[in-house]
Every structure is written in structure tokens, then in C-alpha cells.
Amino acid sequence: MKLNLQIAIANFLATFLLVALIVSPIYFAKNFSQVAGVKTESRYLLISQTDKFPNMTFTQSGQTYQLSFTKQSQNQAFLSVFIVNNPTQSPQKYTLKTPSAQTAIFFGDDVNNLQSSVVVPAQSSVPISIFAKTDSLADLISFTIN
């Protein structure tokens, strides 16, 4: 009888340890995701892909972004230079503003449809492209996202 009691206690402890090993990572992952949720407080995440384009430099000063680049012809499009990601749980409306009239910055990849404003569904992204129509081969564009 005493041997059966020891086996029952050992089985109970083994089962408890197994359940604790399975449940504890799930519990901590849930709590860490809430701490990491600071990222979702931002209205958008801007992902730069300028490293895919030669002679293109990206800088940021506060909420103003600057992009300098060298073109190969007078009219040139650079598609999907940036990606705007909506990390929130609700759709967000984004608007691009730039002081330059000669260089168009727009959402999407369609040069015939230069959208300066777009609504991005929750947990989705949209590319930002540039269409430069200046006479000079070097250009600098600054823009903000509202």
C-alpha cells in the first residue's frame, strides 16, 4: 500500500511538472506581448527599402523624412522605395505631404494614379513610390506622413 502511495505522489508531481512546463511559456509569452505592445501605439511604421536602389540616401529628422537620389534619366520612377505598415487594430488614413512640385511621392506602384492619401486596413501595409520629373539628375525630396 505504501508503494502505491509513493507511485501516486510521483505520478502527480510528474503530471504537475509537465503541465507547468507547457503552460508557463504561454503565460509569459502573453505577458511579454502586452509589454511589447508599445510598438502598436504608433500610427504607422515606415520601412525603408532604399538599400535596393543605388545612389539613394534616406535620412530622418523627427517626423520629416528626406531622400536624396541620383536619376538615370530626366523622368524616372522609383517603385516601392518605402513601405508603410499599419500596426494598429483599426484602419488608418495616411497622407503624404511634400513641398516639391516636381517630384511626386505617392502611395502604391501605379505611376498613372498618384495617390497622396490612402486608407490602410489594420495589420496591413502599402508601398510608397517616387516619380521624379526634374531636369537635374540629382534630387532631394522631403516629406511627412500624417
BAFI-3210 file (N, C-alpha, C; in Angstrom, 3 decimals, decimal comma, padded with zeros to 6 digits):
// residues 146
n [1|2|3|4|5|6|7|8|9|10|11|12|13|14|15|16|17|18|19|20|21|22|23|24|25|26|27|28|29|30|31|32|33|34|35|36|37|38|39|40|41|42|43|44|45|46|47|48|49|50|51|52|53|54|55|56|57|58|59|60|61|62|63|64|65|66|67|68|69|70|71|72|73|74|75|76|77|78|79|80|81|82|83|84|85|86|87|88|89|90|91|92|93|94|95|96|97|98|99|100|101|102|103|104|105|106|107|108|109|110|111|112|113|114|115|116|117|118|119|120|121|122|123|124|125|126|127|128|129|130|131|132|133|134|135|136|137|138|139|140|141|142|143|144|145|146]
n.u [000,820|001,967|003,844|002,256|001,153|003,424|004,037|001,749|001,999|004,397|003,589|001,651|003,242|004,922|003,056|002,113|004,478|004,893|002,600|003,114|005,455|004,441|002,424|003,601|005,409|003,475|001,960|003,913|004,601|002,246|002,131|004,529|003,949|002,100|003,690|005,431|003,675|003,942|004,885|002,625|001,394|002,173|001,082|001,904|004,437|007,385|009,074|012,117|013,362|015,552|018,089|018,017|018,149|020,500|022,695|021,014|019,957|018,684|017,338|016,241|014,557|013,096|009,709|009,984|011,014|013,785|014,998|017,589|018,724|020,107|019,295|018,797|017,724|015,739|012,944|011,953|010,842|010,711|009,831|008,100|009,819|009,583|007,783|004,743|003,520|000,652|000,354|-001,721|-004,924|-007,025|-008,359|-006,325|-005,898|-003,620|-001,628|000,480|002,775|004,557|006,882|007,815|007,045|007,857|008,742|006,985|005,589|004,023|001,358|001,363|002,034|001,397|002,053|000,341|-001,664|-001,416|-001,589|-001,964|-003,063|-004,325|-006,243|-005,387|-005,938|-006,226|-003,277|-001,929|-000,079|001,267|002,890|005,205|005,985|008,092|008,044|010,063|010,440|012,237|014,680|017,306|019,783|020,331|018,538|016,592|014,255|011,845|009,521|006,470|004,438|001,140]
n.v [-001,187|001,214|001,580|001,994|004,481|006,127|005,898|007,068|009,692|010,420|010,233|012,251|014,528|014,478|014,867|017,417|018,923|018,602|019,891|022,471|023,082|023,242|025,223|027,565|028,893|029,837|031,542|033,502|034,424|035,659|037,782|039,132|039,946|041,905|043,817|044,350|045,621|048,332|049,047|048,998|051,332|053,328|055,077|054,306|052,355|053,002|051,514|051,327|050,790|051,634|050,658|048,930|050,451|051,969|054,708|056,143|057,854|057,863|059,835|060,883|063,324|063,919|063,917|064,338|063,181|062,626|062,177|061,573|061,263|059,911|060,177|058,274|059,189|062,011|061,869|059,675|056,805|055,491|052,656|051,360|052,295|052,803|051,236|051,504|050,483|049,482|049,065|048,986|048,064|048,937|050,454|052,908|056,257|057,648|060,384|061,807|064,448|066,846|069,446|069,721|070,250|069,193|066,612|063,786|062,081|059,134|056,864|053,398|051,596|052,484|054,572|056,086|056,740|058,710|058,630|060,575|060,146|057,552|054,796|052,426|049,112|047,426|045,965|045,790|046,728|049,271|050,260|052,997|055,128|056,943|059,533|061,166|064,152|066,122|068,346|068,073|065,594|064,787|064,690|065,883|065,083|065,917|064,773|064,262|062,117|062,032]
n.w [000,000|000,776|-001,216|-003,463|-002,806|-002,886|-005,600|-006,681|-005,720|-006,984|-009,670|-009,688|-009,127|-011,379|-013,413|-012,699|-013,006|-015,770|-016,813|-015,847|-017,273|-019,833|-019,736|-018,625|-020,572|-022,384|-020,783|-020,066|-022,620|-023,405|-021,559|-022,205|-024,797|-024,299|-023,077|-025,157|-026,744|-027,011|-029,448|-031,072|-030,471|-032,123|-035,021|-037,506|-039,174|-040,802|-043,325|-044,797|-048,042|-049,341|-049,647|-051,749|-053,978|-056,018|-055,259|-053,506|-050,670|-047,410|-044,851|-041,580|-039,699|-036,899|-037,537|-040,195|-043,291|-045,425|-048,686|-050,792|-054,114|-057,163|-060,511|-063,565|-065,850|-067,087|-066,406|-064,059|-062,343|-059,096|-057,677|-054,877|-052,770|-050,098|-047,398|-045,829|-042,854|-041,120|-037,860|-036,067|-034,630|-036,092|-039,117|-040,765|-041,911|-044,100|-045,158|-047,541|-047,547|-049,294|-050,063|-052,627|-056,013|-058,369|-057,976|-057,400|-054,720|-053,798|-052,830|-053,451|-056,572|-059,067|-061,617|-063,090|-061,384|-059,013|-055,825|-053,022|-050,617|-048,544|-047,265|-044,984|-044,165|-040,938|-039,595|-042,078|-045,064|-047,279|-050,275|-050,866|-053,468|-055,815|-058,199|-060,211|-061,938|-062,648|-064,190|-063,428|-062,628|-060,079|-057,060|-054,276|-051,914|-049,519|-047,094|-045,241|-043,228|-042,457]
ca.u [000,000|002,843|004,481|001,277|001,037|004,610|003,891|000,702|002,571|005,374|002,823|001,041|004,291|005,362|001,993|002,133|005,665|004,639|001,636|003,802|006,377|003,666|001,623|004,384|005,814|002,299|001,634|004,908|004,504|001,097|002,513|005,553|003,328|001,468|004,772|005,917|002,603|004,289|005,050|001,337|000,920|002,498|000,072|002,479|005,854|007,928|010,147|012,878|013,989|016,482|019,307|017,827|018,316|021,837|022,803|019,863|020,253|017,498|017,571|015,034|014,700|011,771|008,685|010,281|011,887|014,465|015,539|018,383|018,983|020,600|018,477|019,482|017,112|015,011|011,729|012,233|010,022|011,292|008,649|008,210|011,010|009,233|006,546|004,076|002,820|-000,315|000,429|-002,846|-006,038|-008,097|-007,877|-005,730|-005,760|-002,318|-001,490|001,850|002,912|005,891|006,890|008,287|006,016|008,461|008,910|005,750|005,677|002,649|001,100|001,142|003,035|000,824|002,503|-000,799|-002,604|-000,558|-002,417|-001,252|-003,792|-004,787|-006,708|-004,733|-006,606|-005,435|-002,243|-001,559|000,910|001,120|004,173|005,342|006,845|008,500|008,138|010,859|010,373|013,060|015,718|018,594|019,905|020,348|017,339|016,369|012,839|011,476|008,091|005,926|003,269|000,152]
ca.v [000,000|002,367|001,710|002,591|005,881|006,795|005,951|008,040|011,022|010,654|010,488|013,570|015,534|014,458|015,495|018,833|019,492|018,623|020,960|023,737|023,319|023,566|026,431|028,751|029,699|030,500|032,644|034,559|034,998|036,569|038,987|039,852|040,596|043,126|044,768|044,722|046,333|049,737|049,202|049,229|052,675|054,166|055,003|053,620|052,023|053,255|050,577|051,835|049,818|052,415|049,896|048,227|051,425|052,571|056,171|056,684|058,018|058,181|060,382|061,273|064,327|063,967|063,318|064,691|062,225|063,177|061,167|062,121|060,202|060,254|059,538|057,885|059,988|063,144|061,343|058,325|056,342|054,548|051,996|050,677|052,730|052,649|050,513|051,992|049,379|049,874|048,056|049,125|047,127|049,601|051,093|054,232|057,070|058,287|061,392|062,228|065,877|067,224|070,789|069,677|070,052|068,480|065,207|063,288|060,907|058,646|055,517|052,398|051,404|052,891|055,917|056,802|057,022|059,208|058,832|061,159|059,749|056,173|054,156|051,128|048,265|047,016|044,945|045,697|047,703|049,832|050,834|054,403|055,246|058,297|059,824|062,388|064,725|067,327|068,351|067,664|064,158|064,587|065,286|065,747|065,243|065,755|064,509|063,840|061,254|062,434]
ca.w [000,000|000,851|-002,515|-004,359|-002,429|-003,410|-007,060|-006,966|-005,481|-008,057|-010,885|-009,547|-009,278|-012,779|-014,194|-012,366|-013,645|-017,207|-017,073|-015,595|-018,383|-021,029|-019,540|-018,282|-021,731|-022,951|-019,869|-020,201|-023,970|-023,400|-020,820|-022,960|-025,956|-023,818|-022,857|-026,484|-027,414|-027,202|-030,886|-031,702|-030,153|-033,259|-036,084|-038,663|-039,198|-042,127|-043,625|-045,932|-048,936|-050,145|-049,912|-053,021|-055,050|-055,961|-055,152|-052,788|-049,247|-046,625|-043,511|-040,860|-038,657|-036,274|-038,389|-041,581|-043,953|-046,588|-049,579|-051,887|-055,079|-058,486|-061,537|-064,788|-066,919|-066,502|-065,774|-063,562|-061,223|-058,144|-057,121|-053,576|-052,050|-048,691|-047,098|-044,621|-042,204|-040,098|-036,801|-035,156|-034,785|-036,835|-040,346|-040,587|-043,117|-044,171|-046,200|-047,810|-047,835|-049,726|-050,639|-054,013|-057,038|-059,490|-057,613|-056,779|-053,856|-053,804|-052,334|-054,486|-057,619|-060,344|-061,955|-063,662|-060,307|-057,938|-054,629|-051,883|-049,412|-048,636|-046,035|-044,875|-043,170|-039,774|-039,776|-043,493|-045,488|-048,618|-050,691|-051,254|-054,636|-056,170|-059,625|-060,315|-063,273|-062,702|-065,226|-062,869|-062,395|-058,635|-056,480|-052,836|-051,610|-048,113|-046,975|-043,955|-043,281|-041,440]
c.u [000,866|003,516|003,522|001,091|002,229|004,534|002,843|001,227|003,571|004,662|002,168|002,070|004,793|004,332|001,972|003,319|005,472|003,666|002,292|004,764|005,653|002,983|002,485|004,900|004,642|001,925|002,613|004,867|003,341|001,447|003,570|004,953|002,609|002,517|005,296|004,864|002,857|004,424|003,720|000,750|001,210|001,435|000,586|003,941|006,325|009,138|010,834|013,459|015,002|017,778|019,206|018,041|019,709|021,746|021,579|020,191|019,002|017,915|016,240|015,391|013,324|010,771|008,878|011,308|012,508|015,113|016,311|018,755|019,504|019,790|019,341|018,898|016,293|013,741|011,995|011,343|010,822|010,110|008,993|009,508|010,808|007,984|006,006|003,243|001,895|-000,310|-000,781|-003,927|-007,212|-007,528|-007,360|-005,656|-004,427|-002,295|-000,024|001,853|004,365|005,847|007,280|007,134|006,552|008,631|007,675|006,068|004,253|002,571|000,842|002,273|002,570|001,188|001,369|-001,842|-001,798|-001,411|-001,576|-001,925|-004,336|-005,277|-006,144|-005,456|-005,652|-004,476|-001,868|-000,531|000,638|002,481|004,077|006,358|007,123|008,557|008,817|010,853|011,163|014,107|017,059|018,607|019,983|019,149|017,296|014,895|012,658|009,965|007,744|004,738|002,353|-000,932]
c.v [001,253|002,621|002,354|004,083|006,675|006,933|006,990|009,471|011,370|010,950|011,875|014,677|015,606|015,139|017,004|019,543|019,607|019,746|022,319|024,070|023,693|024,929|027,668|029,514|030,448|031,707|033,802|035,198|035,983|037,865|039,792|040,538|041,867|044,201|045,250|045,496|047,819|050,021|049,541|050,591|053,640|053,983|054,255|053,293|052,246|052,355|051,061|050,681|050,515|051,672|049,096|049,140|052,041|054,096|056,805|056,702|058,504|058,694|060,798|062,289|064,531|063,228|063,669|063,730|062,891|062,052|061,882|060,973|060,781|059,461|059,149|058,598|061,096|062,700|059,912|058,022|055,359|053,916|051,254|051,007|052,559|051,779|051,089|050,840|049,936|048,812|048,072|048,087|047,740|050,217|052,506|054,946|057,795|059,247|061,774|063,714|066,155|068,632|070,813|069,417|069,229|066,987|064,763|062,062|060,434|057,233|054,591|052,338|051,888|054,352|056,744|057,178|057,445|059,579|059,414|060,813|058,342|055,710|052,742|050,312|047,887|045,898|044,738|046,762|048,149|050,424|052,330|054,447|056,707|058,408|061,185|062,884|066,023|067,205|067,858|066,163|063,821|065,311|065,014|065,998|065,061|065,583|064,140|062,933|061,658|061,393]
c.w [000,000|-000,492|-003,515|-004,061|-002,965|-004,940|-007,435|-006,776|-006,586|-009,377|-010,839|-009,752|-010,726|-013,675|-013,949|-013,034|-015,159|-017,583|-016,870|-016,734|-019,667|-020,888|-019,310|-019,509|-022,370|-022,095|-020,046|-021,595|-024,048|-022,688|-021,563|-024,172|-025,521|-023,564|-024,207|-027,261|-027,569|-028,690|-031,554|-031,343|-031,296|-034,338|-037,295|-038,402|-040,623|-042,323|-044,899|-046,734|-049,834|-050,432|-051,212|-054,222|-054,949|-055,922|-054,502|-051,293|-048,532|-045,260|-042,906|-039,799|-038,038|-037,136|-039,866|-042,139|-045,174|-047,375|-050,679|-052,810|-056,382|-059,497|-062,734|-066,000|-066,261|-065,790|-065,347|-062,364|-060,387|-057,405|-055,835|-052,855|-050,544|-048,587|-045,803|-044,077|-041,127|-038,994|-035,863|-035,455|-035,543|-038,109|-040,055|-041,926|-043,040|-045,354|-046,315|-048,144|-048,177|-050,322|-052,117|-054,981|-058,204|-059,214|-056,850|-055,937|-053,642|-053,242|-053,519|-055,487|-058,983|-060,629|-062,554|-062,618|-059,074|-056,727|-053,505|-050,560|-049,611|-047,265|-046,021|-043,811|-042,030|-040,148|-041,241|-043,816|-046,915|-049,007|-050,974|-052,389|-054,940|-057,690|-059,760|-061,748|-063,376|-063,795|-064,701|-062,610|-060,906|-058,038|-054,980|-052,593|-050,102|-048,050|-045,544|-044,205|-042,138|-041,361]
res [m|k|l|n|l|q|i|a|i|a|n|f|l|a|t|f|l|l|v|a|l|i|v|s|p|i|y|f|a|k|n|f|s|q|v|a|g|v|k|t|e|s|r|y|l|l|i|s|q|t|d|k|f|p|n|m|t|f|t|q|s|g|q|t|y|q|l|s|f|t|k|q|s|q|n|q|a|f|l|s|v|f|i|v|n|n|p|t|q|s|p|q|k|y|t|l|k|t|p|s|a|q|t|a|i|f|f|g|d|d|v|n|n|l|q|s|s|v|v|v|p|a|q|s|s|v|p|i|s|i|f|a|k|t|d|s|l|a|d|l|i|s|f|t|i|n]
***
